[in-house]
Amino acid sequence: MWRLLPRARTSGDQVAMRGTAFSRTLITALGASFMLAHSFAQAQVLPRPPARERLALQLLHRYLTAGQFTPYEAVQVTQTFGPAALESRQIVKYAGPRRQRIEYLSPPALEGNILLIAGSRILNFIARPTPRIVEGGIPDAARDTARDELRTALRVGRVAARYIGTQLVAGREAGVVEVRSGDGSPFKRLWLDNETGVRLKYETVDASGNTLAMSYMTRISYRPSFNPADFAPASLPPVRALAPILSTRPLRSVAEAEQEVGYGVRTPILPPRYHLVSVWVVGGRNPRTVFLRYSDGVNSLILSQRPLRDRASARATPSQGKPLRSFRGVAFWSSSERSYTLFGNVRPALLHAIVASLR
């Protein structure tokens, strides 16, 4: 059940949250954006953010600080909606930033898969049909990008946060916060543990109010029984591993990548729940390769592209593009002028939609 404002808070929470410089900075930034919107009409004293906004900022501060350093073990359900609807269950073991292990329990196609984040490495153990490990690196500058971007966006007023109410998730009282950019793009709805700041549930919602993806915990323990060795790459089954995908510094945008490589970067048409996380340029000689990493909050995919060397020949025989080949979580194909590689486990329908959008 929802419990909407006003909600009683303990004096300890109030003192702790009001006393943090980070919270004051966020409140000032959002208040400043409000002031700019009205300054042309008349000069006025900067108002305090509304109560819902203050509560939202307090919860987000807890999530971005203590919530990132609270170990836990949980059972999680993840759902995506639309034509490629899918539901999966996982055991999540979280030991701190960049130490996370997700073990898939269902559906049968994913059962036994393991996603391991170990420092600067992401290792995806795929159990079927042939056991293998697909590895992708996280460059130092790209670590914690999502959290850093949220901090910055809140501080400068690029996004707004609003407190909705409270709800029980996995037996814990969670405050519900909406984070919107105001440009009509899909927004996030977060359920944050009022005591620990841990994210217990999230939803990606489009401008019409339709839920595109959600993930929620059905059980959580803050006294986890996992072994520290669970977060070591050696804990994965001893199978063949593909080479690391990325090791260079990330760029800020697709436009910056285009300036570096000297050609237009093509972006795929993906379900709205996916968003662009990182951009890389790889290689020292032209044509250089661009990597785009997308995520829906749980699942990730990486798309690489580079122009074919002999463009004149490719244009003369466009029908001879390389046909789609897919195996071991990697797909290869080419159009008349460009070759592509897709890293990640995606359903055949989504894979073919991505290929068609880049033809």
HELIX and SHEET records of a PDB file:
HELIX    1   1 SER A   11  ARG A   18  1                                   8    
HELIX    2   2 ALA A   21  HIS A   38  1                                  18    
HELIX    3   3 ALA A   51  LEU A   64  1                                  14    
HELIX    4   4 ALA A   66  PHE A   69  5                                   4    
HELIX    5   5 ASP A  140  ALA A  142  5                                   3    
HELIX    6   6 THR A  145  VAL A  156  1                                  12    
HELIX    7   7 PRO A  228  PHE A  231  5                                   4    
HELIX    8   8 PRO A  233  SER A  235  5                                   3    
HELIX    9   9 VAL A  254  VAL A  261  1                                   8    
HELIX   10  10 ARG A  311  ALA A  316  1                                   6    
HELIX   11  11 PRO A  318  GLN A  320  5                                   3    
HELIX   12  12 PRO A  348  SER A  357  1                                  10    
SHEET    1   A11 ARG A 132  GLY A 137  0                                        
SHEET    2   A11 ARG A 121  ILE A 126 -1                                        
SHEET    3   A11 ILE A 114  ALA A 118 -1                                        
SHEET    4   A11 ARG A  99  SER A 106 -1                                        
SHEET    5   A11 LEU A  86  GLY A  96 -1                                        
SHEET    6   A11 TYR A  72  THR A  80 -1                                        
SHEET    7   A11 THR A 211  SER A 221 -1                                        
SHEET    8   A11 ARG A 199  VAL A 205 -1                                        
SHEET    9   A11 PHE A 187  ASP A 193 -1                                        
SHEET   10   A11 ARG A 172  ARG A 180 -1                                        
SHEET   11   A11 ALA A 160  VAL A 169 -1                                        
SHEET    1   B 7 PRO A 250  LEU A 251  0                                        
SHEET    2   B 7 HIS A 275  VAL A 282 -1                                        
SHEET    3   B 7 THR A 289  SER A 295 -1                                        
SHEET    4   B 7 SER A 300  PRO A 307 -1                                        
SHEET    5   B 7 ARG A 338  PHE A 343 -1                                        
SHEET    6   B 7 VAL A 330  SER A 334 -1                                        
SHEET    7   B 7 ARG A 325  PHE A 327 -1                                        
END                                                                             
